[in-house]
Amino acid sequence: MKKLFTQTLLAAITFGVAATAFAQSPTATRQRRASSEETQQVAAAQPSPKPTEVTADAQTNRTDPTSEEAAIVPYYNNFFTTYRLGPEDVISVNVFAQERYSKQGIVIPPSGRISLALIPEGIFVNGKTVDQVAELIKKRYDEYIIDPQVSVSLDRAGSYRYSVIGDVGQPGIRLMSRRLSVTEAIAEAGGILQTGNKSKVYVLRKQANGNLQPIPVNVAAIYKGQAPDAVYLNPGDQVVVPGNSLKKWHTLTSFLPVLSFARLFTGGF
């Protein structure tokens, strides 16, 4: 029995030594290396997972409010930031922590002078921006309030007007409550009719000397994407859409019945 146990133990030791030697042999090393390379090739052949797409909502939520404001404000510059107050504009005056001195929904009268608490003669605001008006009120309230914090907001723009005339759907005078390009103004006027000349549109703008300067705008090129929509209206501008050859033909044909009637009295028939 002892002899059998001894033979079995020697056989196990011999097998273990042989296995170790085989594992350290060059042939086994090559086999392991080949197996590793095959595994890497299979992994490389498999398509890598696509990166997770960021939805528009997620991107919007990530946007810094300050950077978003910086991107939007330039589009409306030269209108709200430089808006000059006039009759029919509606503003609000807010004095921080002083409700009795604040006033909401002030409609600017034709005189341009608004009345406020402790300022019996009022404040003249016509032709001034809201920031300038806030500074004037702050100086006046500084006599009664320690370091007053005054802000003035434009609630409704009512003094800026422009007009669109000529061959458009709804010609007339309109309020300019935001910054408008020529094509936007034409769209709000019902668009250009078939008898309108899209290539010969122009804007009449009053100069300092009182003369009207025509500014040509090729709306046809803008609609085709061949020119930028870069002409913006100023208060008082007039957008003129002239007629085209089709309108001239309609005008001529409208006189034919009159000419035919006249020939009855001249012996033409």
Backbone hydrogen bonds in HBPLUS format (Angstrom, degrees):
<---DONOR---> <-ACCEPTOR-->    atom                        ^
c    i                          cat <-CA-CA->   ^        H-A-AA   ^      H-
h    n   atom  resd res      DA  || num        DHA   H-A  angle D-A-AA Bond
n    s   type  num  typ     dist DA aas  dist angle  dist       angle   num
A0005-PHE N   A0001-MET O   3.07 MM   4  6.36 158.1  2.12 149.4 154.9     1
A0006-THR N   A0002-LYS O   2.95 MM   4  6.13 155.4  2.01 145.7 152.6     2
A0007-GLN N   A0003-LYS O   3.02 MM   4  6.25 157.1  2.08 146.9 152.6     3
A0008-THR N   A0004-LEU O   3.01 MM   4  6.23 155.4  2.07 145.6 152.5     4
A0009-LEU N   A0005-PHE O   2.98 MM   4  6.21 158.4  2.03 148.4 153.8     5
A0010-LEU N   A0006-THR O   3.05 MM   4  6.26 161.2  2.08 150.0 154.8     6
A0011-ALA N   A0007-GLN O   2.98 MM   4  6.17 154.1  2.05 144.2 151.5     7
A0012-ALA N   A0008-THR O   3.03 MM   4  6.30 153.5  2.10 147.2 153.8     8
A0013-ILE N   A0009-LEU O   3.02 MM   4  6.29 159.1  2.06 149.8 155.3     9
A0014-THR N   A0010-LEU O   2.93 MM   4  6.10 160.0  1.97 148.0 153.7    10
A0015-PHE N   A0011-ALA O   3.01 MM   4  6.21 158.6  2.06 146.8 152.0    11
A0016-GLY N   A0012-ALA O   3.01 MM   4  6.23 156.4  2.07 147.4 153.5    12
A0017-VAL N   A0013-ILE O   2.99 MM   4  6.26 158.3  2.04 151.3 156.7    13
A0018-ALA N   A0014-THR O   3.04 MM   4  6.24 158.5  2.08 147.6 153.6    14
A0019-ALA N   A0015-PHE O   2.95 MM   4  6.18 155.8  2.01 146.8 153.2    15
A0020-THR N   A0016-GLY O   3.06 MM   4  6.26 155.3  2.12 145.6 151.9    16
A0021-ALA N   A0017-VAL O   3.00 MM   4  6.21 158.0  2.05 148.3 154.3    17
A0022-PHE N   A0018-ALA O   2.94 MM   4  6.17 156.5  1.99 148.0 154.4    18
A0023-ALA N   A0019-ALA O   2.98 MM   4  6.20 153.6  2.06 144.9 151.8    19
A0024-GLN N   A0020-THR O   3.14 MM   4  6.37 142.1  2.29 142.8 152.0    20
A0025-SER N   A0022-PHE O   3.14 MM   3  5.03 154.4  2.21  98.4 106.2    21
A0029-THR N   A0025-SER O   3.14 MM   4  6.42 155.7  2.20 148.2 155.6    22
A0030-ARG N   A0026-PRO O   2.90 MM   4  6.11 156.5  1.96 150.1 155.3    23
A0031-GLN N   A0027-THR O   3.00 MM   4  6.29 154.1  2.07 145.2 152.6    24
A0032-ARG N   A0028-ALA O   2.94 MM   4  6.22 157.6  1.99 150.2 155.4    25
A0033-ARG N   A0029-THR O   2.92 MM   4  6.13 157.2  1.97 146.9 153.9    26
A0034-ALA N   A0030-ARG O   2.79 MM   4  5.99 159.7  1.83 149.9 155.6    27
A0035-SER N   A0031-GLN O   2.94 MM   4  6.13 156.4  1.99 143.5 150.2    28
A0036-SER N   A0032-ARG O   2.88 MM   4  6.12 151.6  1.96 145.1 152.9    29
A0037-GLU N   A0033-ARG O   2.88 MM   4  6.16 157.8  1.93 151.1 156.9    30
A0038-GLU N   A0034-ALA O   2.94 MM   4  6.17 159.2  1.98 149.2 154.8    31
A0039-THR N   A0035-SER O   3.06 MM   4  6.29 153.6  2.13 142.3 149.2    32
A0040-GLN N   A0036-SER O   3.01 MM   4  6.33 153.0  2.09 146.0 153.1    33
A0041-GLN N   A0037-GLU O   2.88 MM   4  6.17 156.7  1.93 152.3 158.8    34
A0042-VAL N   A0038-GLU O   2.97 MM   4  6.21 158.9  2.02 150.3 155.4    35
A0043-ALA N   A0039-THR O   3.02 MM   4  6.24 154.7  2.08 143.3 150.4    36
A0044-ALA N   A0040-GLN O   2.83 MM   4  6.08 151.1  1.92 146.6 154.9    37
A0045-ALA N   A0041-GLN O   2.90 MM   4  6.10 146.5  2.02 144.1 153.2    38
A0046-GLN N   A0042-VAL O   3.26 MM   4  6.50 137.3  2.46 139.5 148.9    39
A0059-GLN N   A0055-THR O   2.89 MM   4  6.18 155.3  1.95 149.1 156.6    40
A0060-THR N   A0056-ALA O   2.87 MM   4  6.09 153.4  1.94 145.6 152.9    41
A0061-ASN N   A0057-ASP O   2.91 MM   4  6.17 156.0  1.97 148.1 154.6    42
A0062-ARG N   A0058-ALA O   3.02 MM   4  6.23 134.9  2.23 138.5 150.4    43
A0062-ARG N   A0059-GLN O   3.18 MM   3  5.07 128.2  2.46  91.0 104.6    44
A0063-THR N   A0060-THR O   3.11 MM   3  5.18 141.2  2.27  98.3 109.3    45
A0067-SER N   A0064-ASP O   3.04 MM   3  5.30 114.2  2.49 105.2 120.3    46
A0068-GLU N   A0064-ASP O   2.92 MM   4  6.18 156.9  1.98 159.0 166.8    47
A0069-GLU N   A0065-PRO O   2.95 MM   4  6.11 156.1  2.01 144.6 150.5    48
A0070-ALA N   A0066-THR O   2.96 MM   4  6.21 154.0  2.03 143.9 151.6    49
A0071-ALA N   A0067-SER O   3.04 MM   4  6.24 135.5  2.24 138.2 149.1    50
A0071-ALA N   A0068-GLU O   3.19 MM   3  5.14 129.4  2.46  92.3 105.4    51
A0072-ILE N   A0068-GLU O   3.09 MM   4  6.33 143.2  2.23 144.4 153.8    52
A0073-VAL N   A0069-GLU O   2.85 MM   4  5.77 172.6  1.86 158.6 161.0    53
A0075-TYR N   A0072-ILE O   2.99 MM   3  5.66 137.5  2.17 118.8 129.4    54
A0076-TYR N   A0073-VAL O   2.95 MM   3  5.39 132.2  2.19 112.5 124.6    55
A0077-ASN N   A0074-PRO O   3.26 MM   3  4.88 154.4  2.33  92.7 100.2    56
A0083-TYR N   A0079-PHE O   2.69 MM   4  5.12  96.6  2.38 136.4 151.4    57
A0085-LEU N   A0128-LYS O   2.88 MM  43  5.57 177.1  1.88 145.6 144.6    58
A0127-GLY N   A0085-LEU O   2.76 MM  42  5.25 169.3  1.77 154.1 150.4    59
A0089-ASP N   A0086-GLY O   3.23 MM   3  5.92 156.9  2.29 137.8 140.3    60
A0088-GLU N   A0108-ILE O   2.99 MM  20  5.34 166.8  2.01 152.4 149.1    61
A0108-ILE N   A0089-ASP O   2.93 MM  19  5.60 172.3  1.94 169.9 172.3    62
A0090-VAL N   A0156-ARG O   2.95 MM  66  5.00 165.8  1.97 149.5 151.9    63
A0155-ASP N   A0090-VAL O   2.73 MM  65  5.32 140.5  1.88 142.2 153.5    64
A0156-ARG N   A0090-VAL O   3.17 MM  66  5.00 155.1  2.24 135.2 135.2    65
A0091-ILE N   A0106-ILE O   2.91 MM  15  5.18 157.9  1.96 144.0 146.7    66
A0106-ILE N   A0091-ILE O   2.71 MM  15  5.18 156.6  1.77 175.1 166.8    67
A0092-SER N   A0153-SER O   3.00 MM  61  5.34 147.0  2.12 144.1 152.3    68
A0153-SER N   A0092-SER O   3.00 MM  61  5.34 158.0  2.04 148.9 155.7    69
A0093-VAL N   A0103-LYS O   2.74 MM  10  5.16 161.8  1.78 165.0 166.8    70
A0103-LYS N   A0093-VAL O   2.83 MM  10  5.16 159.9  1.87 145.6 152.1    71
A0094-ASN N   A0151-SER O   2.88 MM  57  5.31 172.5  1.89 166.7 168.3    72
A0151-SER N   A0094-ASN O   2.93 MM  57  5.31 155.1  1.99 151.6 159.5    73
A0098-GLN N   A0095-VAL O   3.00 MM   3  5.35 151.2  2.09 141.5 135.9    74
A0096-PHE N   A0149-GLN O   2.96 MM  53  5.43 163.9  1.98 159.7 159.9    75
A0101-TYR N   A0098-GLN O   3.16 MM   3  5.65 147.1  2.27 109.1 117.9    76
A0102-SER N   A0099-GLU O   3.17 MM   3  5.08 149.7  2.26  98.1 107.2    77
A0112-GLY N   A0109-PRO O   2.89 MM   3  5.38 149.3  1.98 113.8 123.2    78
A0125-VAL N   A0112-GLY O   2.75 MM  13  5.58 165.3  1.77 175.0 173.7    79
A0114-ILE N   A0123-ILE O   2.93 MM   9  5.38 157.6  1.98 149.5 146.0    80
A0123-ILE N   A0114-ILE O   2.78 MM   9  5.38 150.5  1.87 151.5 160.5    81
A0119-ILE N   A0116-LEU O   3.14 MM   3  5.43 156.9  2.20 127.6 128.1    82
A0122-GLY N   A0119-ILE O   3.00 MM   3  5.31 149.2  2.10 109.6 119.4    83
A0128-LYS N   A0125-VAL O   3.09 MM   3  5.51 153.7  2.16 142.9 139.4    84
A0133-VAL N   A0129-THR O   3.04 MM   4  6.36 156.9  2.09 150.6 157.1    85
A0134-ALA N   A0130-VAL O   2.95 MM   4  6.13 156.0  2.01 143.5 150.0    86
A0135-GLU N   A0131-ASP O   3.05 MM   4  6.28 149.5  2.15 142.0 149.6    87
A0136-LEU N   A0132-GLN O   3.05 MM   4  6.35 152.2  2.13 145.4 152.6    88
A0137-ILE N   A0133-VAL O   2.99 MM   4  6.27 164.7  2.01 155.8 159.2    89
A0138-LYS N   A0134-ALA O   2.95 MM   4  6.05 154.1  2.02 142.6 150.3    90
A0139-LYS N   A0135-GLU O   3.11 MM   4  6.31 154.0  2.18 143.6 149.1    91
A0140-ARG N   A0136-LEU O   3.18 MM   4  6.51 153.0  2.26 145.5 152.6    92
A0141-TYR N   A0137-ILE O   2.89 MM   4  6.10 162.7  1.92 157.1 161.6    93
A0142-ASP N   A0138-LYS O   2.96 MM   4  5.92 123.0  2.29 137.5 150.9    94
A0144-TYR N   A0141-TYR O   2.95 MM   3  5.37 150.5  2.04 110.8 119.4    95
A0145-ILE N   A0141-TYR O   2.80 MM   4  5.83 158.5  1.84 167.2 174.7    96
A0176-MET N   A0160-TYR O   2.81 MM  16  5.25 164.9  1.84 139.8 138.7    97
A0236-GLY N   A0161-ARG O   2.65 MM  75  5.61 165.6  1.67 175.0 177.3    98
A0162-TYR N   A0174-ARG O   2.98 MM  12  5.58 155.1  2.04 154.2 161.9    99
A0174-ARG N   A0162-TYR O   2.81 MM  12  5.58 167.4  1.83 167.4 171.4   100
A0163-SER N   A0237-ASP O   3.08 MM  74  6.56 156.6  2.13 154.0 160.9   101
A0239-VAL N   A0163-SER O   2.76 MM  76  6.13 169.9  1.77 157.4 157.8   102
A0164-VAL N   A0172-GLY O   3.01 MM   8  5.61 158.2  2.06 153.5 157.3   103
A0172-GLY N   A0164-VAL O   2.94 MM   8  5.61 151.9  2.02 147.4 156.4   104
A0165-ILE N   A0239-VAL O   2.85 MM  74  6.22 164.1  1.87 171.9 177.4   105
A0241-VAL N   A0165-ILE O   3.00 MM  76  6.36 155.0  2.06 146.0 153.9   106
A0168-VAL N   A0166-GLY O   2.98 MM   2  5.84 133.1  2.21 106.6  92.6   107
A0167-ASP N   A0241-VAL O   2.94 MM  74  5.51 158.9  1.99 147.5 148.4   108
A0193-LEU N   A0167-ASP O   3.06 MM  26  5.61 167.9  2.07 131.1 134.8   109
A0169-GLY N   A0191-GLY O   2.96 MM  22  5.70 145.8  2.08 154.4 164.5   110
A0170-GLN N   A0189-ALA O   2.57 MM  19  4.82 154.1  1.63 158.9 149.7   111
A0233-LEU N   A0180-LEU O   2.89 MM  53  5.84 162.5  1.92 165.5 170.1   112
A0185-ALA N   A0181-SER O   2.99 MM   4  6.25 156.7  2.04 150.6 156.9   113
A0182-VAL N   A0231-VAL O   3.07 MM  49  6.10 140.2  2.23 170.9 169.4   114
A0186-ILE N   A0182-VAL O   2.95 MM   4  6.23 155.4  2.01 149.3 156.1   115
A0187-ALA N   A0183-THR O   2.94 MM   4  6.11 153.0  2.01 141.1 148.6   116
A0188-GLU N   A0184-GLU O   2.99 MM   4  6.26 154.7  2.06 147.5 153.5   117
A0189-ALA N   A0185-ALA O   3.13 MM   4  6.34 124.5  2.46 132.9 147.1   118
A0189-ALA N   A0186-ILE O   3.03 MM   3  4.97 135.4  2.23  94.2 107.4   119
A0191-GLY N   A0186-ILE O   2.90 MM   5  5.26 155.7  1.96 151.7 144.9   120
A0190-GLY N   A0187-ALA O   3.09 MM   3  5.28 153.7  2.16 112.6 112.9   121
A0196-GLY N   A0193-LEU O   3.00 MM   3  5.20 164.6  2.03 111.2 115.0   122
A0244-ASN N   A0195-THR O   2.80 MM  49  5.53 143.4  1.93 143.1 145.4   123
A0197-ASN N   A0242-PRO O   2.81 MM  45  5.67 161.2  1.84 157.3 155.3   124
A0200-LYS N   A0197-ASN O   3.32 MM   3  5.61 154.2  2.39 106.3 113.3   125
A0219-VAL N   A0198-LYS O   2.95 MM  21  5.19 121.1  2.30 175.8 161.6   126
A0220-ALA N   A0198-LYS O   3.20 MM  22  4.96 143.3  2.35 108.0 109.6   127
A0217-VAL N   A0201-VAL O   2.73 MM  16  5.28 165.3  1.75 154.5 149.3   128
A0202-TYR N   A0240-VAL O   3.18 MM  38  5.50 161.7  2.22 150.1 155.8   129
A0240-VAL N   A0202-TYR O   2.87 MM  38  5.50 177.4  1.87 176.8 177.0   130
A0203-VAL N   A0215-ILE O   2.84 MM  12  4.89 153.9  1.91 128.0 135.5   131
A0215-ILE N   A0203-VAL O   2.72 MM  12  4.89 144.8  1.84 135.4 147.6   132
A0204-LEU N   A0238-GLN O   2.78 MM  34  5.05 164.7  1.80 150.9 154.1   133
A0238-GLN N   A0204-LEU O   3.07 MM  34  5.05 155.8  2.13 140.5 147.5   134
A0205-ARG N   A0213-GLN O   3.03 MM   8  5.20 161.6  2.06 134.1 139.4   135
A0213-GLN N   A0205-ARG O   2.81 MM   8  5.20 172.6  1.81 143.1 143.5   136
A0207-GLN N   A0211-ASN O   2.77 MM   4  5.45 159.9  1.81 161.1 168.0   137
A0210-GLY N   A0207-GLN O   2.99 MM   3  5.25 161.5  2.02 111.3 116.4   138
A0222-ILE N   A0218-ASN O   3.22 MM   4  6.57 149.3  2.32 142.4 151.3   139
A0223-TYR N   A0219-VAL O   2.90 MM   4  6.15 159.9  1.94 154.9 159.1   140
A0224-LYS N   A0220-ALA O   3.15 MM   4  6.37 139.7  2.32 138.3 148.8   141
A0226-GLN N   A0221-ALA O   2.79 MM   5  4.98 148.1  1.89 163.6 158.3   142
A0225-GLY N   A0222-ILE O   3.05 MM   3  5.09 157.0  2.11 103.5 110.7   143
A0237-ASP N   A0234-ASN O   3.08 MM   3  5.64 157.1  2.13 145.3 143.6   144
A0247-LYS N   A0244-ASN O   3.10 MM   3  5.44 125.9  2.41 102.7 115.5   145
A0248-LYS N   A0244-ASN O   3.26 MM   4  6.69 152.6  2.34 145.8 153.4   146
A0249-TRP N   A0245-SER O   3.00 MM   4  6.28 153.8  2.07 147.3 153.9   147
A0250-HIS N   A0246-LEU O   2.99 MM   4  6.27 155.1  2.06 144.8 151.5   148
A0251-THR N   A0247-LYS O   2.87 MM   4  6.13 150.4  1.96 145.8 154.3   149
A0252-LEU N   A0248-LYS O   2.95 MM   4  6.25 156.5  2.01 148.5 154.0   150
A0253-THR N   A0249-TRP O   2.90 MM   4  6.12 166.4  1.92 153.1 157.0   151
A0254-SER N   A0250-HIS O   3.00 MM   4  6.09 137.2  2.19 138.1 148.7   152
A0255-PHE N   A0252-LEU O   3.07 MM   3  5.50 148.3  2.17 107.2 116.3   153
A0256-LEU N   A0253-THR O   3.25 MM   3  5.30 153.0  2.33 100.3 108.1   154
A0259-LEU N   A0255-PHE O   2.95 MM   4  6.27 157.6  2.01 156.4 163.1   155
A0260-SER N   A0256-LEU O   2.94 MM   4  6.14 161.3  1.98 157.5 162.4   156
A0261-PHE N   A0257-PRO O   3.05 MM   4  6.19 153.3  2.12 141.7 148.5   157
A0262-ALA N   A0258-VAL O   2.97 MM   4  6.22 147.0  2.09 143.5 152.8   158
A0263-ARG N   A0259-LEU O   3.10 MM   4  6.37 144.1  2.24 145.6 154.0   159
A0264-LEU N   A0261-PHE O   3.30 MM   3  5.56 144.6  2.44 100.7 110.0   160
A0265-PHE N   A0262-ALA O   3.09 MM   3  5.64 145.8  2.21 112.3 120.4   161
A0266-THR N   A0263-ARG O   3.19 MM   3  4.91 147.4  2.31  93.1 102.7   162
A0268-GLY N   A0263-ARG O   2.92 MM   5  4.76 155.0  1.98 146.1 146.2   163
